[in-house]
């Protein structure tokens, strides 16, 4: 079982970043149980600016085992609150 840090997931979902860590994650995904911490889930989901990319990443990440560092509900609510606020400041 492997807990993957948010920095690796951010690079993994970025189309222009390939790192040794993302390549290793790519190999692990099909062979090793992956767990996602709720706070890591929030950090990763907060970074998506495009709604479709956010929905896709959320769907994919929720299919891994989610572990409570805080709570999954709070993590997703944090991301849901962060994204529209970020959109306002970045316009």
N, C-alpha and C positions, 0 to 999 in steps of 0.2 A: 504494500500500500504506500502510495506517494502523495504527499501534500505539496502542491505546486504553488510557488509564490506568485503574487500578482504581477511582478515585473516580467516573469516568464510568459504568463498569459497575455500580457499587453503586447509583447514582441510576437507571440504566436499568432494573435489575431491581426497584427499589422502585416499588410501585404508586401511591404518592402524591407522587412527585417527578418533575417535568418541568422540565428546565433547557434552556437553549440548547444545551448540549453533548449532552444526550440526544436532543434533537430532531435535531441534526446527525448524530449516530450513526445514528439511525433512517433518515435519508436515505442515509447511506453504506453501510449494510448490504446494500442491494440493488444498489449500483452500483460499489463499491470493494472491493478485497481488504482484509480486516481481519486483523490478526495479534494474537495474544494471547501475551504473555510468560508463562513458567511461574510467575514470582513474582507477577505480576498475577493469574494463575489461582488461585494459593493464597490471596491476599488476598481475592479476591471470594468464593470458595467457603467460606472460613472464616466469612463473615458470615451464612450461611443457618442458621436455627434449625430450620426445617421440613424434614424429610427429602425430601419430594416436591419442594419448591422447589429444594433442593440438587441432586437428581438431574436435574431439568429444566434448571437453569442449567449444570450440568456437561456434559450432552449438547449443549446449544446452543453453549457455548464451545469444546468439543472439535471442533466442526465447522468452526471457523475455523482458519487456519494457526497452529499453536503454535510459538513460537520459544523457544529455550533461552537463558535468562538464567542459570539455575542448572541445573535439569533438570525435565522434566514430571513424572517419577515422584516426585521429591522434593516438588514443588509440591502434587501431589494427596495424597501421604502426609502432608504438613504439614497440609493442610486436614482430612484424615480424622482425624488425631490431635487437632487443635485443637477440633473440633466436640464430641466427647463430653466433653472436659475443660470446655469452656465450659458445656455443659448441666449439669454437676455444680455449678459455681459459681453458676449463675443460678437454681437451684431454691430 
